[in-house]
Amino acid sequence: MIASVTGTLTDLQGETAYLDPGHGLVYELLLPAFAAHRLAVSIGRPVTLHTLQFLESNNQGATYLPRLAGFLSADDRAFYELFVTCKGIGHKRALRAMVLPTHQLALAIADRDVKLLQTMPEVGKKTAETIALTLRDKVERFIGTPAPAGPGDPDVGGAPAETGPATSLQRGAIEVLLQLGENRAQAVLWIDQALSQDDPPADVQSLVAAVYRIKGGG
């Protein structure tokens, strides 16, 4: 089993990455939709992708082709392995559906936010309900907020890290927003936006205020 691949990202075509490890081979890796977006800034740079192999059948099911999926972190890969256990969610469908980072999807599932889950490609109301019902008690380990990463991040060659433990500031702001009646998944999105500003808030009160400015379109 190939657990990870490190090499130069030579091309990115839609949600397919081409990685050259420098040994006369070029790996073709299928990516989650959100990862393809993040890696767009890393073409021509060295990256490491955590990988998972699966077999894809043709329409008749008589021929199986080996495929290699690539993920920005081991947690993303573990979430994907859990995601495909849902009824009706195959490997390629799962990759296309993952338009939000892992921690945000985990929050939506834990909160049974069917409306947010329905925004994923190829996921209707019935499938969203199935995802929430099947996985809501299994995603706690993936819930968090993105860990800050600088341009030297070794895994993705400068793309922001996707998941990490929530800081005390982020956790405090989430708790306040939940007490004020906000949806957990949406609160995390707002917090991410507030902390990505040039001058991010330094305390819970300022962070919550920044969130409501974002919510109000300010």
C-alpha positions in Angstrom: 0.0 0.0 0.0 1.2 3.5 -0.9 0.7 5.6 2.2 2.0 8.9 0.9 3.7 10.4 -2.1 6.1 13.3 -2.1 7.1 15.1 -5.3 6.7 18.1 -7.5 3.1 19.0 -8.4 3.5 19.3 -12.2 -0.1 19.8 -13.2 -3.6 20.1 -11.8 -6.5 19.3 -14.1 -9.8 19.8 -12.3 -9.7 17.4 -9.4 -6.8 15.4 -10.7 -3.2 16.1 -9.6 0.0 14.9 -11.3 2.9 14.4 -9.0 6.5 13.8 -10.1 8.7 12.2 -7.3 11.7 12.4 -9.5 12.1 8.6 -10.3 10.9 8.6 -13.9 7.3 8.1 -12.8 4.4 10.6 -12.6 1.6 9.7 -10.2 -2.0 10.6 -11.1 -4.0 11.3 -7.9 -7.7 12.0 -7.6 -8.3 14.8 -5.0 -11.2 15.9 -2.8 -12.7 19.0 -4.4 -11.5 21.3 -1.6 -8.0 20.0 -1.8 -7.8 20.6 -5.5 -8.7 24.3 -4.8 -6.0 24.6 -2.1 -3.3 23.0 -4.3 -3.9 25.4 -7.2 -1.2 27.7 -5.7 1.3 24.9 -5.4 1.9 23.9 -9.0 5.6 23.6 -9.6 6.3 23.1 -5.9 7.1 20.0 -3.8 4.1 18.6 -1.9 3.2 15.6 0.1 -0.1 13.9 -0.3 -1.4 11.1 1.9 -2.8 8.4 -0.3 -5.4 5.7 -0.5 -5.9 3.1 -3.3 -9.2 1.8 -4.5 -10.5 -0.1 -7.5 -12.9 1.6 -10.0 -15.1 -0.6 -12.2 -16.4 0.3 -15.6 -20.1 0.4 -16.4 -20.3 -3.4 -16.9 -18.3 -4.1 -13.8 -16.1 -6.6 -15.6 -12.9 -4.5 -15.5 -11.5 -2.8 -12.4 -8.9 0.0 -12.7 -6.6 0.9 -9.8 -7.0 4.5 -8.6 -4.9 6.6 -6.2 -6.6 9.3 -4.1 -4.6 12.0 -2.5 -5.3 14.0 0.7 -3.7 17.0 2.4 -3.5 15.2 5.8 -3.9 11.8 7.3 -7.1 13.0 9.1 -8.6 14.0 5.7 -7.8 10.5 4.5 -9.3 8.9 7.6 -12.5 11.0 7.2 -12.8 10.0 3.6 -12.5 6.3 4.6 -15.4 6.9 7.0 -17.4 8.9 4.5 -17.4 6.1 1.9 -19.0 3.7 4.4 -22.3 5.7 3.9 -24.9 4.0 1.7 -24.8 5.5 -1.8 -21.5 7.3 -1.4 -18.9 5.7 -3.6 -15.2 6.7 -3.9 -15.4 9.1 -6.7 -18.7 10.6 -5.6 -17.2 11.2 -2.1 -14.3 13.0 -3.6 -16.5 15.3 -5.7 -18.8 15.9 -2.7 -16.0 17.0 -0.4 -16.1 20.7 -1.3 -15.7 21.8 2.3 -12.7 21.0 4.5 -12.9 17.9 6.7 -13.5 19.8 10.0 -16.4 21.7 8.5 -18.1 18.6 7.1 -17.6 16.8 10.4 -19.3 19.7 12.2 -22.2 19.7 9.8 -22.6 16.0 10.2 -22.4 16.2 14.0 -25.0 18.9 14.1 -27.2 17.1 11.6 -27.1 20.2 9.4 -28.9 18.6 6.4 -29.2 21.9 4.7 -25.5 22.5 4.6 -24.8 18.8 3.6 -27.2 19.3 0.6 -24.9 22.0 -0.8 -22.4 19.3 -1.7 -22.4 18.1 -5.3 -24.6 15.0 -6.0 -26.0 15.1 -2.5 -29.8 15.5 -2.2 -31.9 15.7 0.9 -32.3 12.0 1.3 -28.6 11.3 1.0 -27.7 14.2 3.3 -30.1 12.7 5.9 -28.4 9.3 5.5 -25.0 10.8 6.0 -26.0 12.7 9.1 -27.8 9.7 10.6 -25.0 7.2 9.8 -22.0 9.3 10.8 -23.1 11.8 13.4 -21.7 9.7 16.3 -18.4 8.9 14.5 -17.0 12.3 13.5 -16.1 13.8 16.8 -12.3 13.3 16.2 -12.4 15.4 13.1 -14.1 18.4 14.6 -11.9 21.3 15.1 -10.8 24.5 13.3 -7.9 24.9 10.8 -4.4 25.1 12.3 -2.5 28.1 11.0 0.3 27.3 8.6 2.9 29.5 7.1 4.4 29.4 3.6 6.9 26.7 4.6 4.3 24.1 5.5 6.0 20.8 4.5 3.0 18.8 3.5 1.4 21.0 0.9 4.1 23.3 -0.1 2.6 26.5 1.1 -1.2 25.7 0.9 -2.9 26.3 4.2 -3.3 23.4 6.6 -6.8 22.0 6.6 -7.3 20.6 10.1 -6.0 20.9 13.6 -7.0 21.2 17.2 -9.1 24.2 18.0 -7.3 26.8 20.0 -8.8 28.1 23.3 -9.7 31.3 21.5 -11.6 29.5 18.8 -13.3 27.1 21.2 -14.4 30.0 23.4 -15.9 31.9 20.4 -17.7 28.8 19.2 -19.2 28.2 22.7 -20.5 31.8 22.8 -21.9 31.7 19.3 -23.7 28.4 20.1 -25.2 30.0 23.3 -26.4 32.9 21.0 -28.3 30.4 18.9 -25.9 30.1 15.9 -25.3 26.9 14.0 -22.0 25.2 14.8 -20.8 24.6 11.3 -21.7 28.2 10.2 -20.0 29.6 13.3 -16.8 27.8 12.3 -16.9 29.2 8.8 -17.3 32.7 10.2 -14.5 32.2 12.7 -12.2 31.0 10.0 -12.9 34.1 8.0 -12.4 36.4 10.9 -9.0 34.8 11.8 -7.8 35.0 8.2 -8.0 38.8 8.3 -4.7 40.8 8.2 -5.3 41.9 11.8 -7.2 39.0 13.4 -9.0 39.3 16.8 -6.9 38.5 19.9 -9.7 37.6 22.4 -13.1 35.9 22.4 -15.1 39.1 22.7 -13.3 40.7 19.7 -13.6 37.4 17.7 -17.4 37.2 18.3 -17.8 40.8 17.3 -15.8 40.2 14.1 -18.0 37.2 13.4 -21.2 39.3 13.6 -19.6 41.9 11.3 -19.0 39.2 8.8 -22.5 37.8 9.2 -23.9 41.3 8.7 -21.9 41.7 5.5 -19.5 44.2 7.1 
